[in-house]
Amino acid sequence: MSIAAVPPDFADVAAAFPLAGPIVSAAPYGNGHINETYIAIVAAGTGERRYVFQKINHRIFKNVPALMENIARVTAQVRAKQPRALALVLTRGGEVAHRSAAGEWWRLYDFVEGAHTVERVTTEAQAREAARAFGEYQALLVDLPGGRLNDTIPNFHHTRSRFEALRRAVVEDTAGRAASVQAEIAFAMAREADTDVLLDLLARGELTERVTHNDTKINNVMLDDVTGRCAAVIDLDTVMPGLSLYDFGDMVRTAASSTAEDNPDAGQMHVVLPYFRALVEGYLESAGSVLNAVERAHLGFAGKLLAFETGLRFLTDHLQGDVYFRIKRPNHNLDRARTQFALVQSIEDNAEAMRRIVAEAEGKQDGASARPRE
C-alpha cells in the first residue's frame, strides 16, 4: 500500500466507510484552498475503484451537519435524474459524514470517472457547456422536497453587506492604506445604488429565491473526456438558497472575462462578448423554462454586480491588511480589486451590446420551443 502525505489518522477515517476493498494507494488531490482533498484507490473485486475523501474545513463552515444535510439532499435529487452525478458514500453507520477522534469532519464521494476539469474557459463551447450545466443544476432542484436549504454562509452574496463592510474599512483604515486607493474607493462609492437592485427586486417578489450553487466557475464542472459535455457539477459546499442571477453573474465574471482576476495590469481586463453570448445561450437552453422575465432582463447586470461585489471584497481586504484572501505579493488584493472594477467598467460600456445578445438568444430559444417536434 502506497500512502503519501495523508493525515496520520487517515486509515482510521477510511475504516469508517464501507469501501469496495482495501486501499492500494492514497494521496492529496486537486488544488482547493478550503478543504483538504485526497484520492484513494482500492482493490475492488472487479478491478481498481477510486474514491475522493475530503476533510471539511469547519473553521470556514461553522455548521458541518447543516452543510452536509444540504449536500445529501441535493445529490440525492440530482442523481435521481442524472445517474452519473456526484454521489456521497455514507458511513458504515449510515451517516453523511464521519467525525474523527480528533474532531475533524470527513466525507466521501465516488470518483467521477472519464471526466476532467479545466481552470479557465478558452473556447465558446466550454462557456456554453458550463452555463448549460449550472442552469440544468438549478432546473433539477426547482422541485427539491423538504423545505428550504440551510444557509451555510449567511449573506454570501448580499452586496449591500459587502458595500457596508468596505465603508467601515475606509473609515477605520486599520492598515493605513486608504489615502493611496482613493480612486478605487471613489469608483465603488459611485456605484452604491447597484448594491440594492436585486435585493429590492427580491423584496418586492419580482425575483424568486432558488437553490443555487454560488461558486459557478468552470473548474466546478467535470467535462466528459470524449464528448466535452458535463459529467457532473462538483464543489457543493455553497449550495444553498440564493438568486439564479448570482450564479449567472459569477459565470460572467469568471468565464467571460479576458484575463486572470489578479493580473497586475487591469487594462487587460474586459468582458469577452462571444463568451458572454455562449453563456447566455447555454444558460437559457437549460434554465430558460424556470426563469421569469425579470431574471432574463437582468442577465447582463448580474455579471456587473458579481464583479462589483468581488471587487468590493478584495478592496476591503486590502484596506484591512490582507486578513482574509491569501496573497502572494504586495498589493495582491488591490490588483484583484482593480481588475474586477475594470470588468465592471467594461460591462457598463458594453451594456447595450449585452442586452441585444440576451434578446437574440431569447428569440432563438422561443423559436426552437415553438417548432413542432418530429
C-alpha positions as CSV (number, residue, x, y, z in Angstrom):
1,M,0.0,0.0,0.0
2,S,1.3,3.4,-1.0
3,I,0.0,6.3,1.1
4,A,1.7,9.7,0.6
5,A,1.2,12.9,2.6
6,V,-2.1,12.0,4.2
7,P,-3.1,12.7,7.8
8,P,-1.9,10.2,10.4
9,D,-5.5,9.1,11.2
10,F,-6.4,8.6,7.5
11,A,-6.6,4.8,7.9
12,D,-9.0,5.2,10.8
13,V,-11.1,7.6,8.8
14,A,-11.2,5.3,5.8
15,A,-12.3,2.4,8.1
16,A,-15.5,4.4,8.9
17,F,-16.7,4.0,5.3
18,P,-17.7,0.8,3.5
19,L,-15.1,0.8,0.8
20,A,-15.3,-1.8,-2.0
21,G,-11.9,-3.2,-1.0
22,P,-8.6,-2.5,0.7
23,I,-6.8,0.8,0.0
24,V,-4.0,0.4,-2.5
25,S,-2.8,4.0,-2.5
26,A,-3.9,7.4,-1.3
27,A,-2.5,10.9,-1.9
28,P,-3.5,14.6,-1.9
29,Y,-5.7,15.6,-4.8
30,G,-6.6,18.8,-6.6
31,N,-5.8,22.4,-5.7
32,G,-8.6,23.5,-3.5
33,H,-7.9,26.2,-0.9
34,I,-10.6,25.4,1.7
35,N,-11.0,21.7,2.3
36,E,-8.3,19.0,2.2
37,T,-8.9,16.5,-0.6
38,Y,-7.4,13.1,-1.1
39,I,-7.9,10.4,-3.7
40,A,-7.8,6.8,-2.7
41,I,-7.6,3.7,-4.9
42,V,-8.9,0.5,-3.6
43,A,-8.7,-3.1,-4.9
44,A,-12.3,-4.0,-5.7
45,G,-13.5,-7.4,-6.9
46,T,-13.9,-6.0,-10.5
47,G,-10.6,-4.1,-10.5
48,E,-9.5,-0.8,-9.0
49,R,-12.0,1.8,-7.8
50,R,-11.3,5.4,-6.8
51,Y,-12.8,7.5,-4.1
52,V,-12.5,11.1,-3.1
53,F,-12.0,11.8,0.7
54,Q,-12.5,15.4,1.9
55,K,-11.7,16.8,5.3
56,I,-14.1,19.7,5.7
57,N,-12.8,23.0,6.9
58,H,-15.1,23.5,9.9
59,R,-13.4,26.9,10.6
60,I,-15.0,28.2,7.4
61,F,-18.1,26.1,7.5
62,K,-19.2,26.5,11.1
63,N,-22.2,24.1,11.0
64,V,-21.0,21.0,9.2
65,P,-24.1,18.9,9.9
66,A,-26.2,21.6,8.2
67,L,-23.8,21.8,5.3
68,M,-23.9,18.0,4.8
69,E,-27.7,17.9,5.1
70,N,-27.8,20.3,2.1
71,I,-25.3,18.2,0.1
72,A,-27.1,15.0,0.9
73,R,-30.4,16.4,-0.3
74,V,-29.2,18.0,-3.5
75,T,-27.1,15.0,-4.5
76,A,-30.0,12.6,-4.0
77,Q,-32.3,14.8,-6.0
78,V,-29.8,15.3,-8.9
79,R,-28.7,11.6,-9.0
80,A,-32.3,10.5,-9.4
81,K,-32.3,12.3,-12.7
82,Q,-28.6,12.1,-13.6
83,P,-27.1,8.8,-12.6
84,R,-23.5,9.9,-13.3
85,A,-23.8,13.0,-11.0
86,L,-21.8,13.4,-7.8
87,A,-22.6,10.7,-5.2
88,L,-22.0,10.7,-1.5
89,V,-20.8,7.4,0.1
90,L,-22.5,7.0,3.6
91,T,-20.5,5.8,6.6
92,R,-20.9,2.3,7.9
93,G,-23.4,3.8,10.3
94,G,-25.4,5.4,7.5
95,E,-24.3,9.0,8.2
96,V,-23.4,11.5,5.5
97,A,-20.1,12.5,7.2
98,H,-17.7,11.0,9.8
99,R,-16.3,12.8,12.7
100,S,-12.8,11.6,13.6
101,A,-11.4,11.1,17.1
102,A,-9.5,14.4,16.5
103,G,-12.8,16.2,16.0
104,E,-12.4,16.6,12.2
105,W,-15.3,16.1,9.8
106,W,-14.8,13.9,6.8
107,R,-17.0,13.0,3.8
108,L,-16.5,10.6,0.9
109,Y,-17.5,10.7,-2.7
110,D,-17.4,8.2,-5.5
111,F,-14.8,9.4,-8.1
112,V,-16.4,10.6,-11.3
113,E,-14.5,8.6,-13.9
114,G,-13.9,9.5,-17.5
115,A,-14.1,13.3,-16.9
116,H,-11.8,16.2,-16.3
117,T,-11.9,19.9,-15.3
118,V,-10.3,23.0,-16.8
119,E,-9.2,26.0,-14.9
120,R,-10.2,28.7,-17.3
121,V,-12.6,29.0,-20.3
122,T,-10.7,29.0,-23.5
123,T,-13.5,28.3,-26.1
124,E,-17.1,29.3,-26.6
125,A,-18.1,25.7,-26.4
126,Q,-16.7,25.4,-22.9
127,A,-18.5,28.6,-21.8
128,R,-21.8,27.3,-23.3
129,E,-21.5,23.9,-21.6
130,A,-20.6,25.4,-18.2
131,A,-23.6,27.7,-18.4
132,R,-25.8,24.8,-19.6
133,A,-24.6,22.6,-16.7
134,F,-25.2,25.1,-14.0
135,G,-28.5,26.1,-15.5
136,E,-29.6,22.5,-15.6
137,Y,-28.5,22.1,-12.0
138,Q,-30.8,24.9,-11.0
139,A,-33.6,23.4,-13.0
140,L,-33.2,20.0,-11.5
141,L,-33.5,21.4,-8.0
142,V,-36.6,23.6,-8.6
143,D,-38.8,20.9,-7.0
144,L,-36.4,19.9,-4.2
145,P,-38.6,18.4,-1.4
146,G,-38.1,19.0,2.3
147,G,-38.3,22.8,2.6
148,R,-35.7,25.5,2.4
149,L,-32.0,24.5,2.5
150,N,-29.7,25.7,5.2
151,D,-27.7,28.9,4.8
152,T,-24.1,27.6,5.0
153,I,-22.6,31.1,4.7
154,P,-25.2,33.7,5.6
155,N,-25.3,36.8,3.4
156,F,-22.8,35.2,1.0
157,H,-23.9,37.3,-2.0
158,H,-25.6,40.1,-0.1
159,T,-24.0,43.0,-2.0
160,R,-25.3,45.7,0.4
161,S,-23.5,44.0,3.3
162,R,-20.3,43.8,1.2
163,F,-20.6,47.5,0.5
164,E,-21.1,48.5,4.1
165,A,-18.0,46.4,5.0
166,L,-16.0,48.5,2.6
167,R,-17.4,51.7,4.0
168,R,-16.3,50.6,7.5
169,A,-12.9,49.6,6.3
170,V,-12.4,53.0,4.7
171,V,-13.3,54.8,8.0
172,E,-11.2,52.5,10.2
173,D,-8.3,52.4,7.8
174,T,-6.5,49.9,10.1
175,A,-3.6,49.3,7.7
176,G,-3.2,53.0,6.7
177,R,-3.8,52.4,3.1
178,A,-7.0,54.4,2.3
179,A,-5.1,57.5,1.1
180,S,-3.4,55.5,-1.6
181,V,-6.5,54.0,-3.0
182,Q,-8.8,57.0,-3.3
183,A,-9.6,56.3,-7.0
184,E,-10.8,52.8,-6.2
185,I,-12.8,54.0,-3.2
186,A,-14.5,56.6,-5.4
187,F,-15.3,54.1,-8.1
188,A,-17.0,51.9,-5.5
189,M,-18.9,54.7,-3.8
190,A,-20.2,56.0,-7.1
191,R,-22.0,52.6,-7.7
192,E,-23.6,52.2,-4.3
193,A,-27.1,52.1,-5.8
194,D,-26.2,48.9,-7.7
195,T,-25.9,47.0,-4.5
196,D,-29.6,47.1,-3.8
197,V,-31.0,46.4,-7.3
198,L,-31.5,42.6,-7.0
199,L,-32.2,42.7,-3.2
200,D,-35.1,45.2,-3.9
201,L,-36.5,43.0,-6.6
202,L,-36.4,40.1,-4.3
203,A,-38.1,42.1,-1.5
204,R,-40.9,43.1,-4.0
205,G,-41.4,39.5,-5.1
206,E,-40.2,40.1,-8.6
207,L,-37.3,37.6,-8.2
208,T,-37.7,34.1,-6.8
209,E,-35.3,32.6,-4.3
210,R,-33.9,29.3,-5.7
211,V,-31.4,26.6,-4.9
212,T,-28.2,27.9,-6.3
213,H,-24.6,26.7,-6.5
214,N,-22.9,30.0,-5.6
215,D,-19.5,29.1,-7.0
216,T,-20.1,28.7,-10.7
217,K,-16.5,28.6,-12.0
218,I,-15.7,26.3,-15.0
219,N,-13.5,24.2,-12.7
220,N,-16.6,23.1,-10.8
221,V,-17.9,21.4,-13.9
222,M,-16.5,18.0,-14.8
223,L,-16.4,17.6,-18.5
224,D,-16.6,14.2,-20.2
225,D,-13.3,13.2,-21.7
226,V,-14.9,12.2,-25.0
227,T,-17.9,14.5,-25.6
228,G,-16.9,17.6,-23.6
229,R,-20.4,17.6,-22.1
230,C,-21.0,18.0,-18.4
231,A,-20.5,14.8,-16.5
232,A,-21.1,16.3,-13.0
233,V,-21.3,19.5,-11.1
234,I,-19.0,19.5,-8.1
235,D,-17.9,21.5,-5.1
236,L,-21.3,21.8,-3.4
237,D,-20.3,23.4,-0.2
238,T,-22.0,26.7,-1.1
239,V,-25.2,25.1,-2.5
240,M,-27.9,27.0,-0.6
241,P,-30.8,29.4,-1.1
242,G,-29.9,32.3,-3.4
243,L,-30.8,34.0,-6.7
244,S,-30.3,32.5,-10.1
245,L,-28.7,35.8,-11.1
246,Y,-25.9,35.3,-8.6
247,D,-24.9,32.1,-10.3
248,F,-25.2,33.5,-13.8
249,G,-23.4,36.7,-12.8
250,D,-20.4,34.7,-11.4
251,M,-20.2,32.8,-14.6
252,V,-19.9,36.1,-16.5
253,R,-17.3,37.3,-14.0
254,T,-15.1,34.2,-14.3
255,A,-15.8,32.9,-17.8
256,A,-16.5,36.0,-19.9
257,S,-13.5,37.9,-18.6
258,S,-10.4,38.5,-20.7
259,T,-7.7,37.9,-18.1
260,A,-6.9,36.5,-14.7
261,E,-8.6,38.2,-11.8
262,D,-5.2,39.1,-10.3
263,N,-3.5,40.5,-13.4
264,P,-1.4,43.5,-12.2
265,D,-2.4,45.2,-15.5
266,A,-6.1,45.9,-15.0
267,G,-6.1,47.5,-18.5
268,Q,-6.1,43.9,-19.9
269,M,-9.4,43.2,-18.3
270,H,-12.7,43.4,-20.3
271,V,-15.8,41.5,-21.0
272,V,-15.5,39.0,-23.8
273,L,-18.8,39.3,-25.7
274,P,-18.5,36.0,-27.7
275,Y,-18.1,34.2,-24.4
276,F,-21.0,36.1,-22.9
277,R,-23.2,35.1,-25.8
278,A,-22.2,31.5,-25.3
279,L,-23.0,31.7,-21.6
280,V,-26.5,33.2,-22.3
281,E,-27.3,30.6,-24.9
282,G,-26.2,27.7,-22.7
283,Y,-28.0,29.0,-19.6
284,L,-31.3,29.7,-21.4
285,E,-31.1,26.3,-23.0
286,S,-31.2,24.5,-19.7
287,A,-32.7,27.0,-17.2
288,G,-34.8,29.2,-19.5
289,S,-38.0,27.4,-18.7
290,V,-37.8,28.2,-15.0
291,L,-36.5,31.8,-15.3
292,N,-39.0,34.6,-15.1
293,A,-38.9,37.8,-17.3
294,V,-37.1,39.8,-14.6
295,E,-34.4,37.3,-14.2
296,R,-33.9,37.2,-18.0
297,A,-33.8,41.0,-18.2
298,H,-31.0,41.2,-15.6
299,L,-28.6,38.6,-17.0
300,G,-26.1,41.3,-18.2
301,F,-26.5,43.3,-15.0
302,A,-25.8,40.2,-12.9
303,G,-22.3,40.0,-14.4
304,K,-21.6,43.6,-13.5
305,L,-23.0,43.1,-9.9
306,L,-20.9,40.0,-9.2
307,A,-17.7,41.6,-10.5
308,F,-18.5,44.7,-8.4
309,E,-19.2,42.6,-5.3
310,T,-16.0,40.7,-5.7
311,G,-14.1,43.9,-6.2
312,L,-15.6,45.3,-3.0
313,R,-14.4,42.3,-1.1
314,F,-10.8,42.5,-2.5
315,L,-10.6,46.2,-1.8
316,T,-12.0,45.8,1.7
317,D,-9.4,43.1,2.4
318,H,-6.6,45.3,1.1
319,L,-7.7,48.1,3.4
320,Q,-7.8,45.8,6.4
321,G,-4.3,44.5,5.8
322,D,-5.0,41.3,3.7
323,V,-6.6,39.3,6.5
324,Y,-9.0,37.1,4.5
325,F,-7.7,36.3,1.0
326,R,-4.4,34.7,0.5
327,I,-1.8,37.0,-1.1
328,K,1.4,36.1,-2.9
329,R,2.8,39.6,-3.3
330,P,2.4,43.2,-2.0
331,N,-0.9,44.8,-3.3
332,H,-2.2,41.5,-4.5
333,N,-5.7,42.2,-3.3
334,L,-5.5,45.7,-4.7
335,D,-4.6,44.2,-8.1
336,R,-7.6,41.9,-7.8
337,A,-9.9,44.8,-6.9
338,R,-8.7,46.8,-9.9
339,T,-9.3,44.0,-12.4
340,Q,-12.8,43.5,-11.1
341,F,-13.6,47.2,-11.3
342,A,-12.2,47.2,-14.8
343,L,-14.6,44.4,-15.7
344,V,-17.4,46.4,-14.2
345,Q,-16.5,49.4,-16.3
346,S,-16.3,47.2,-19.4
347,I,-19.7,45.7,-18.8
348,E,-21.1,49.2,-18.3
349,D,-19.5,50.2,-21.6
350,N,-21.0,47.2,-23.4
351,A,-24.4,47.2,-21.7
352,E,-26.4,47.7,-24.9
353,A,-24.5,45.1,-26.8
354,M,-25.1,42.6,-24.0
355,R,-28.8,43.5,-23.9
356,R,-29.0,42.7,-27.7
357,I,-27.2,39.4,-27.1
358,V,-29.8,38.4,-24.5
359,A,-32.7,39.4,-26.7
360,E,-31.3,37.4,-29.7
361,A,-30.7,34.4,-27.5
362,E,-34.2,34.6,-26.2
363,G,-35.6,34.8,-29.7
364,K,-33.7,31.7,-30.8
365,Q,-34.9,29.8,-27.7
366,D,-38.5,30.9,-28.3
367,G,-38.3,29.9,-31.9
368,A,-36.8,26.5,-31.0
369,S,-39.5,25.8,-28.5
370,A,-42.2,26.8,-30.9
371,R,-41.1,24.4,-33.6
372,P,-43.1,21.1,-33.7
373,R,-41.3,18.0,-32.6
374,E,-40.9,15.3,-35.2
